[in-house]
């Protein structure tokens, strides 16, 4: 039987068994798509990322990420940051000095990123996402609240409607009053799915401005029934759009670093940092390799 190495990387955390776990399978050129989907189902993590040779001459590596339900997902979030953390940690990246510029192929896009080292060890990774695209809003707050297991009293008043925003992946961003509402949310996929599809959003990012850590801008939870993810501990592809929305609403200033808390309801506290300047959205964070082993494949 053929053996394929795999690793678990806890992303957006510098401690093992925290942050958002990602399964990484390097050297995946010989693994076909059907097997990738089966491996993702086997690991049963929010996402499993496969590293292979790029088909674009502008890229250094190609990344393909799948959910346990077999859906391929795109955008540069924890799926990409964790993969690059592994590449940097295992000496797969050539660089000079304390930083290096690289390019990743995700779907049809090639996106730049920067890896930073300190004293020979990887220190952080910053990835550029796509320019923000502001999509549809959801005007029926009662139906949305009901789909989330909340009431209209939990929703943020003052005309701040839920809206789909994309910086590579389109997610519905839903503002609520406080952390109490965040903690009490119990989405009903049967009710939430048609709302997401009508709004042309993939996942649902519930957020409030009531934060745990001083210096954070928002506190969030992520649900994505469209790809079979009940809840995600740290979602870079949703944090980027949220930072763009907070700037557009003038809740935070442009040209600054926005910090998003996530994962508290899952006992996996995570912190996602986004540097935003106009249409330039960059997400950064750290990771920790927490497990490694071998798959046995026919």
C-alpha positions as CSV (number, residue, x, y, z in Angstrom):
1,X,0.0,0.0,0.0
2,X,1.1,3.5,-0.7
3,X,1.8,5.8,2.3
4,X,1.1,9.5,2.3
5,X,2.3,11.8,5.1
6,X,-0.2,14.1,6.9
7,X,0.0,16.8,9.5
8,X,-2.4,18.6,11.8
9,X,-1.8,22.4,12.1
10,X,-3.7,24.4,14.7
11,X,-4.2,27.8,12.9
12,X,-4.6,31.2,14.4
13,X,-3.0,30.1,17.7
14,X,0.6,29.6,18.9
15,X,-0.5,26.7,21.3
16,X,-1.4,23.1,20.4
17,X,-5.0,22.1,20.7
18,X,-6.3,25.6,20.3
19,X,-7.2,27.7,17.2
20,X,-8.7,26.1,14.2
21,X,-7.3,22.6,13.3
22,X,-6.4,21.9,9.7
23,X,-5.2,18.6,8.2
24,X,-2.4,19.2,5.6
25,X,-1.4,16.6,3.1
26,X,1.9,17.6,1.3
27,X,3.3,16.2,-1.9
28,X,-0.2,15.5,-3.2
29,X,0.5,15.5,-7.0
30,X,-0.3,11.8,-7.3
31,X,-3.5,11.9,-5.3
32,X,-6.6,12.2,-7.5
33,X,-9.6,14.4,-6.6
34,X,-11.9,11.5,-5.6
35,X,-9.2,10.3,-3.1
36,X,-8.7,13.8,-1.8
37,X,-12.4,13.9,-0.9
38,X,-12.3,10.6,0.8
39,X,-9.3,11.7,2.8
40,X,-11.1,14.9,3.9
41,X,-14.0,12.7,5.0
42,X,-11.6,10.4,7.0
43,X,-10.0,13.3,8.9
44,X,-13.4,15.0,9.5
45,X,-11.8,18.4,10.1
46,X,-13.4,21.6,8.9
47,X,-11.0,21.5,6.0
48,X,-8.2,19.3,4.7
49,X,-5.6,21.1,2.4
50,X,-3.6,19.2,-0.2
51,X,-0.3,20.7,-1.5
52,X,0.8,20.1,-5.0
53,X,2.7,21.6,-8.0
54,X,1.0,24.7,-9.5
55,X,-0.5,24.7,-12.9
56,X,0.2,28.5,-13.1
57,X,3.7,29.7,-13.8
58,X,3.1,32.6,-11.4
59,X,2.5,30.4,-8.4
60,X,4.9,28.5,-6.1
61,X,2.4,26.0,-4.8
62,X,-1.2,24.9,-5.6
63,X,-3.6,24.4,-2.7
64,X,-6.8,22.4,-2.8
65,X,-9.0,22.3,0.3
66,X,-12.0,20.0,1.0
67,X,-14.6,19.8,3.7
68,X,-15.7,16.4,5.2
69,X,-18.8,16.5,3.0
70,X,-16.6,16.6,-0.1
71,X,-17.0,20.3,-1.0
72,X,-14.0,22.1,-2.4
73,X,-13.6,25.5,-0.8
74,X,-11.7,28.5,-2.0
75,X,-10.3,31.8,-0.6
76,X,-7.3,32.4,1.5
77,X,-8.2,31.6,5.1
78,X,-7.1,29.1,7.8
79,X,-6.9,26.4,5.0
80,X,-4.1,28.4,3.3
81,X,-2.3,29.9,6.3
82,X,-2.0,26.5,7.9
83,X,-0.6,24.9,4.8
84,X,2.0,27.7,4.4
85,X,2.9,27.4,8.1
86,X,3.8,23.7,7.4
87,X,5.8,24.6,4.3
88,X,7.8,27.2,6.2
89,X,8.3,25.0,9.3
90,X,9.5,22.0,7.2
91,X,12.0,24.0,5.2
92,X,10.1,23.8,1.9
93,X,10.5,27.6,1.2
94,X,13.7,29.2,0.0
95,X,14.3,32.7,1.4
96,X,16.9,35.2,2.4
97,X,16.7,37.3,5.5
98,X,13.7,37.4,7.8
99,X,10.9,37.5,5.2
100,X,10.0,36.0,1.9
101,X,7.4,36.7,-0.8
102,X,5.5,33.7,-2.3
103,X,2.4,33.1,-4.5
104,X,-0.3,30.5,-4.0
105,X,-2.7,29.1,-6.5
106,X,-6.2,28.6,-5.1
107,X,-8.8,27.7,-7.8
108,X,-8.4,30.2,-10.7
109,X,-6.6,32.8,-8.6
110,X,-2.9,33.4,-7.8
111,X,-2.5,35.4,-4.5
112,X,0.6,36.7,-2.9
113,X,1.7,36.2,0.6
114,X,4.6,37.0,2.9
115,X,6.2,34.6,5.4
116,X,8.2,36.1,8.3
117,X,11.0,34.3,10.2
118,X,12.7,35.2,13.5
119,X,15.9,33.5,14.6
120,X,15.4,30.8,12.0
121,X,11.8,29.9,13.0
122,X,8.6,30.9,11.2
123,X,7.1,33.8,13.1
124,X,3.9,34.7,11.2
125,X,2.3,34.6,7.8
126,X,0.4,37.4,6.0
127,X,-1.8,36.6,3.0
128,X,-3.5,38.9,0.6
129,X,-7.2,38.3,-0.1
130,X,-9.2,39.5,-3.0
131,X,-10.6,43.0,-3.1
132,X,-13.9,43.3,-1.2
133,X,-17.2,42.7,-3.0
134,X,-20.3,43.8,-1.2
135,X,-23.3,41.7,-2.1
136,X,-26.9,41.3,-1.2
137,X,-28.5,42.2,2.2
138,X,-31.1,40.2,4.1
139,X,-34.0,42.4,5.0
140,X,-36.1,39.9,6.9
141,X,-34.4,40.0,10.3
142,X,-37.2,38.0,11.9
143,X,-36.7,35.0,9.6
144,X,-32.9,35.3,9.9
145,X,-33.1,35.5,13.7
146,X,-35.4,32.4,13.8
147,X,-33.0,30.5,11.6
148,X,-30.2,31.2,14.1
149,X,-32.3,30.2,17.1
150,X,-32.5,33.9,18.2
151,X,-35.2,36.6,18.4
152,X,-35.4,40.0,16.7
153,X,-34.4,41.5,20.0
154,X,-31.0,39.8,19.6
155,X,-30.3,41.5,16.3
156,X,-28.4,44.7,16.1
157,X,-30.8,47.7,15.7
158,X,-30.3,50.9,13.7
159,X,-30.5,49.7,10.1
160,X,-27.3,47.6,10.2
161,X,-28.5,44.8,8.0
162,X,-26.9,41.4,7.5
163,X,-25.0,41.5,4.2
164,X,-23.0,39.1,2.0
165,X,-19.4,40.3,1.6
166,X,-16.5,38.5,-0.2
167,X,-12.7,38.8,-0.2
168,X,-12.4,35.5,-2.0
169,X,-15.4,33.6,-0.5
170,X,-18.8,35.2,-0.1
171,X,-20.2,34.9,3.5
172,X,-23.3,36.4,5.1
173,X,-22.2,38.7,7.9
174,X,-24.9,39.0,10.6
175,X,-24.6,41.7,13.3
176,X,-26.1,41.0,16.8
177,X,-26.3,42.9,20.0
178,X,-23.8,41.2,22.3
179,X,-21.8,38.1,23.2
180,X,-24.9,36.6,25.0
181,X,-26.7,36.4,21.6
182,X,-23.5,34.9,20.0
183,X,-23.3,32.3,22.7
184,X,-27.1,31.4,22.5
185,X,-27.2,31.0,18.7
186,X,-28.3,27.5,17.6
187,X,-28.7,27.6,13.8
188,X,-31.3,25.4,12.1
189,X,-29.7,24.4,8.8
190,X,-33.1,23.7,7.2
191,X,-34.0,27.3,7.8
192,X,-30.6,28.9,7.3
193,X,-29.8,27.2,4.0
194,X,-32.5,28.9,1.9
195,X,-31.6,32.3,3.4
196,X,-27.9,31.8,2.4
197,X,-28.8,30.6,-1.1
198,X,-31.2,33.5,-1.7
199,X,-28.5,36.0,-0.6
200,X,-25.8,34.1,-2.6
201,X,-23.7,33.6,0.5
202,X,-21.7,30.5,1.4
203,X,-21.4,30.6,5.2
204,X,-22.9,32.7,8.0
205,X,-20.6,34.8,10.2
206,X,-22.4,36.0,13.3
207,X,-20.6,38.9,15.0
208,X,-20.9,41.5,17.7
209,X,-18.8,44.4,18.9
210,X,-18.8,43.1,22.5
211,X,-15.4,41.6,22.8
212,X,-13.4,39.5,25.3
213,X,-9.9,40.8,24.7
214,X,-9.0,44.5,24.9
215,X,-7.9,45.7,21.4
216,X,-10.2,43.3,19.5
217,X,-12.7,44.8,17.1
218,X,-15.3,42.0,17.0
219,X,-16.3,38.7,18.4
220,X,-17.7,36.1,16.0
221,X,-19.0,32.6,15.3
222,X,-19.1,30.9,11.9
223,X,-21.7,28.4,10.6
224,X,-21.6,26.9,7.1
225,X,-24.4,24.4,6.4
226,X,-23.8,24.8,2.6
227,X,-20.6,22.8,2.8
228,X,-21.4,20.6,5.8
229,X,-19.6,22.6,8.5
230,X,-21.6,22.8,11.7
231,X,-19.2,25.4,13.2
232,X,-15.7,26.6,12.5
233,X,-13.2,27.8,15.1
234,X,-11.4,30.5,13.1
235,X,-12.5,31.5,9.6
236,X,-10.1,33.7,7.7
237,X,-12.3,33.9,4.6
238,X,-15.0,35.4,6.8
239,X,-12.8,37.6,9.0
240,X,-11.5,39.5,5.9
241,X,-15.0,40.4,4.7
242,X,-16.0,41.4,8.2
243,X,-13.0,43.8,8.5
244,X,-13.9,45.3,5.1
245,X,-17.5,45.7,6.3
246,X,-16.5,47.4,9.6
247,X,-14.4,49.8,7.6
248,X,-17.2,50.5,5.1
249,X,-19.6,51.2,8.0
250,X,-16.9,53.5,9.6
251,X,-16.9,51.4,12.8
252,X,-13.1,51.0,12.5
253,X,-10.8,53.2,10.6
254,X,-9.2,52.3,7.2
255,X,-5.5,51.7,7.1
256,X,-5.4,49.8,10.4
257,X,-5.2,46.3,11.8
258,X,-8.5,44.7,12.8
259,X,-8.5,41.8,15.3
260,X,-11.4,39.3,15.2
261,X,-12.0,36.9,18.1
262,X,-13.6,33.5,17.3
263,X,-13.8,29.9,18.6
264,X,-14.8,30.7,22.2
265,X,-18.0,28.7,22.0
266,X,-16.0,25.7,20.9
267,X,-13.3,26.2,23.6
268,X,-10.8,26.9,20.9
269,X,-10.0,30.6,21.3
270,X,-8.6,32.1,18.1
271,X,-7.5,35.6,17.1
272,X,-7.4,36.6,13.4
273,X,-5.7,39.8,12.4
274,X,-6.6,41.7,9.2
275,X,-4.6,44.6,7.8
276,X,-6.9,46.7,5.5
277,X,-6.2,49.7,3.3
278,X,-8.9,50.4,0.8
279,X,-9.3,47.3,-1.4
280,X,-6.0,45.8,-0.1
281,X,-7.1,43.2,2.5
282,X,-4.4,41.1,4.2
283,X,-4.9,38.4,6.8
284,X,-2.2,37.3,9.2
285,X,-1.6,34.8,12.0
286,X,0.4,32.1,13.5
287,X,0.1,28.3,13.7
288,X,1.3,25.3,15.6
289,X,1.9,21.8,14.2
290,X,0.2,19.5,16.7
291,X,0.2,16.0,15.0
292,X,1.8,14.0,12.2
293,X,1.4,10.6,10.7
294,X,0.9,8.5,7.6
295,X,-2.1,7.5,5.5
296,X,-2.2,4.1,3.9
297,X,-3.7,4.3,0.4
298,X,-4.4,1.7,-2.2
